[in-house]
Amino acid sequence: MADGSEKNAVVSNKKVIFKDYVSGFPKESDMAVTVDENLKLKVAGDSKGILVKNLYLSCDPYMRLLMTNRSSEIFGPYTPGAVITGFGVGKVIDSTNPEFKEGDLVWGITGWEEYSLLKSSEGLFKIHHTDIPLSYYTGILGMPGLTAYGGFYEVCAPKKGEYVFVSAASGAVGQLVGQFAKLMGCYVVGSAGTQDKVELLKNKFGFDDAFNYKEEPDLNAALKRYFPEGIDIYFENVGGKMLDAVILNMRVHGCIAVCGMISQYNRDQPEGVHNLMSIVYKRIRIEGFATVDYYPQYSKFLDFILPYIREGKVKYVEDIVEGLENGPAAIIGLFSGRNVGKQVVVIAPQ
């Protein structure tokens, strides 16, 4: 380890390697922690590279999709034998890129390793507001926050008094969508997988109500109980049986913003959705979106969210794991609901 003060220093670099493509539920053994003993803390002069010391890494459900040899329109799959990548927060150790200098704090896509050489500044954001915990840039001030903001305000176009349902509501994105909906004056219900998370939604995040989907034998009946007049906005994080039940309970001209479908990521064959004619009967709008669509709005998003954080009007819960060697277990834990709030791996707290 080094802090970048020694020019041309050679250090060891711990990293998480992706072994091979995954079928079904991922395991810790699908990844390996290795050490590269000879990393120079210097960027080659003829490149526009940025060498960062990674401080915090983000565990996100989409990472499971990259463990399969299928390309999405947003990210390509991981390469067997190469370092896993994901969103993180880092400090610039050396740079030949004119946009970044030594000492800058940044967030964006980086490697799951102690030090990463980033070959491009695309999608890399400089951190200017350091009165907020740096780890927040893996969550509320990073990709999940921008996802919640763009998906809710832009895709859903909410109006005061509307009925809003959020699945996977205690996660990094869901906890924010529910609070944004409350700020708009909406009625908000969330679903989660444990009673502790249900209590968190109601008592910490201010949801009007919440339920444990694992304790509901009939999701259609549960939604009718919580939304007797139907759902105007559904923020979709789960897919499968939940989506099927929600479609039956949408109001006419309702909107479904599709952020993710975590219930499907470990299936070789996705579950079917059977109530699709309700989309026609109720004239439901279903729209998918990606965070990269909202990168140009990042400064606008910061202007919106920072005052709420500083005034305590928007709460945020993190689940912190120490040490890169514990990163694989933290990723796997996402798919059993082990984490409470945003899952973060701390490599070096500055």
N, C-alpha and C positions, 0 to 999 in steps of 0.2 A: 504494500500500500504506500501511496505517496500523495502529497497535496498539490503537486504540480510546480513547486518552487524550485525543484532541481531539474534544470534543463537537461534533456537527453538522458534522464534517469531511466533505468531498466527495472521494471517491476513484474511481479506475478499478477495474473489476471484470472480470477475465478469466474467460471461461466457455466450456463445451463445449456446442454446440447440436446437437440431433438434427435431421437434414435431412428424411428421409422414411423410410417403412416399408421394411424390408429383405426381399428374397427370396434364399434361399441363404446363402452365406457372407458375413458382414458385412465391410466395408472401412473403412479410415480415412476415406475420402471420404464415408462416410455421416454423418460428424460434421464440425463446423466449429468452430474456436477463434475467438471474437470478443471484443471488449472494449467494455464499457459504461463510458463516461467519467464518468458523473454519478451515482454512488451515494452517498446520504447515510448516514452511520454513525449512524442514529437510527431507532428504531421509532416509528411513529405512536402518539400517546398513547391513542387509543380502541381499540386492538387488544390482543390477548394474544400479540403476536409476540415472537420471539427472534431477534436478529441475531447470527449466528456468523461468525467468521473460520475458514474451513476449513483444517485443518492436514494431514490425511491422508485419502485417498480409497481405497476398497476396489474392486478389480476382481473381479466375481463372474459366473460363467456364466449365472445367471438373467437378467442384464441383456440377453442376446441375445433372450430371450423377449419382452421389453418393446419390442423393435424391430419387432415384428410386430403388425398391427392385430387382435390377438385378446386379449380380456381373460381373465386367469386369475381364480381365486377369491381370489387373494392380492393381486396388484398389477394395476393397469390399465396399458395400453400407454403408451409415451412419446408425447408430442404433437409432431408435426413443427413445427419452428421454435422449440421451447422447450428449456430447459436439461435435459440428462440428469440423472437423479437416481440415487442409490445410497447405500450405507452409508459413513459417514465419521466422522472425529473433528474436533471444532472447539472454539473458545474463544468464550464469550459476550462480545460487544462491547457490546450494549445489550439490555434486556429490559423489557417491560411485563407479563410473565407472572410471577405471584407465586412460581412454583416454581423459577425460575432467575434468577440475578443476574449482573451484569457480573463477568467473571473466572472463572466456572464453566467447567470442562472437561466436554464432553459427547460421546456417540456416538449415532448413529442415522441415519435417512434425511435426507440433505442434497442440495444441488445440486452439480453438477460445476462449481464456480466458486470464486473466491477468497472471496467473502462470500455468505452465504445468509440470507434472511429466512424463518424457519420460522414458519408461521402457527398451528401447534399443537404442543403438547409430547407428543402421543401417540407412543409408541415411541421417545422420547428419554430416554436414560439419563445420569445425572450420574456423572462419573468421580471416585472417591474415592481410589483406590490409584494413586499416581503414582511409586512406586518401580519399577514395571514400565514398559518403553517405551510411550509413548502410542500408537505405531503398532500395538501388540498389540490395541488396542480395535477395529481393523478386522478382526481375525482371532481369535486364540485367546481373547481376552477379550470379543469382540463376537459378531456374528451367526454366523460359522463355528464358534466354540467352543461356543456354545449349541446349534447344530444338531447337532454331534457328540455332545454330552452328552445331549440329549433323544432323538435318534434311536437312539443305542446303548443307553443305560441304560433308557429308558422303553419304546421300541418293541421293541427286541430282547430285553430282560430277560435278559441273559447269565448263564451259570453257569460256574463254574470248570471248565476242561478242555474246553470246547466248541471246535469247529473254526470259525474265522471267516475269511471272505474279504472283502477291501475292494478295490473297483475305483477307478480314479483316486486311488490311495492316497497319492501324494505331494502332492496338492493341499491346500488350506486345511483342509478337513474330514477328508479321508481320513487324513492324517498323524496326526490326533488320535484318530480312531476306533481305529486300529491300536494306538496306545499305551494307550488306555483298555482295550482287550481284553487286552493284555499285563499290565496292572495287575490284571486280573481272573483271571489265570492261564489264559488261553485260548491255543490255538495259532492263530497269525495269519499269513496270506499276503496280499500285496498285488500288484496289477498296476499297471504304469505304462508310459509310451511311449518311454522311452530307457533305455540301460544305466546312465547316471549316476543316474537317478532310482531304478532298481532297487537300486543300491549304497547310495543314501541311505536307502531303506526298511530295508535290512538293517543298515547300520552306524551310522546316526544315530538312527533311530526304533525299532530293536530288533525289527522284524518277524522271525518265524522264517524266512520265505523270501519271495521276490518274483520276478516274471517280467515280461519285456517282451512285452506282448500283440502288438506288431507283428511279433515274430519267431516267433509261434506260428501255423502254418498251420491248426491244428485246436484250437480253444479247448476243446472237449469233452475231447480227449485231454490237453491241458495241465492242466486242472482235475483229471482223474483221476490224473495224475502227482503233483500237489501235495496232493490230498485223496483218497487211496485208500479211505478210509472215509466219504467224503462231507462235505458242508458243513452245519453247524448254523445259522450266521448269515451272511447275505450283506448287506453294506452297499452298496447300489446307487447308483452315481453316473454310470453310463455308458449302460445300456439296450442295445437292438439285439441284435447277435450275442452279446455277452457275457451278457446276461440269458438268452437262449435256451440257451446252454451251461450256465449255472449251474443253471437249473431241472432239467436232467438229472442234476446232481451233488449236489442237495440231499438231506439225510437226512430220514427220516420225522419229521414234526412240526417241520421246520426253519422258520426265519423269514427273510423278506426285507424289510428296511427300505428303502423307496424314497425317497432323498434328492433325486436328480436323474437326468437321462438325457442327458448332454452330447453323446453321439454323434448325437442326434436333433434338436438345436436348429437346425441349419442345413439341415435337410431340409424341403422343401415337403410331401412325403408321408412320414410316419414308416414305419420298417421294421416289418414284422410280427414277432410272436413265435409260434413254431410248436409249442413243446413244452408247451403249456398243460395237457394231460391229466396230466402229471407232478404238477401241483399237486393233482389229485384223488388219484392213486395214493399220493402221499407226505404228503398232508394238510398241505401247505405253507401257512403264513400269510404273505400279502403285504400290507404296510401302508405307505401314504404318510403323510407328515407335513410340517408347516411350522414354521419356527422361531418364528413368532408364537405358536404353541400353548404355547411354553415361556417366554415373557416373564415370567409370574408367578413362575417359578422362578429368575430371574436371580441374585438374592442368594444363593440356595442353591448355584447353580452356582459363583459366585465363591468361596464358602467351601470348595468342593470343589477348585477348580483352582489357586487362588493358592498354597497351600502346595507343590503339586507343581512349579509354575514356580520358586518361590523356592529349593526344594531341588534343582532341576535334574533332577527325576524325570520331567518331561514336557518334551520339546524342541520347539522351533518354528522353522521356517525361513521367512524372508520373501524376496521378490524385489522390491527397491525400485527405482522409477523416479522420477527427479527432474523436477518441472515439470509443470504442468497441460497444457501444449502437447503433452506426450508421453503424455497419458492415452489418447487414442483408439488409438494403437498398442499400448498395454498391454492394453486390452480385447480387441482383435483377436487379440493373441498368445495369449490363453487357449485359443483354438480350434485352434491348431496345436501346443499344448503347449510353447510357447516359455519360459514361466515355470517356475522351479524353486521350489516352495513357494508361499506366499501372495503374490499380486501386489498391491502397494501403490503408490499414487502420492503422493509427498510434494509438498505445495504450499508449506507454511511450517513448518519444524520448531520450532514454538513462537515 
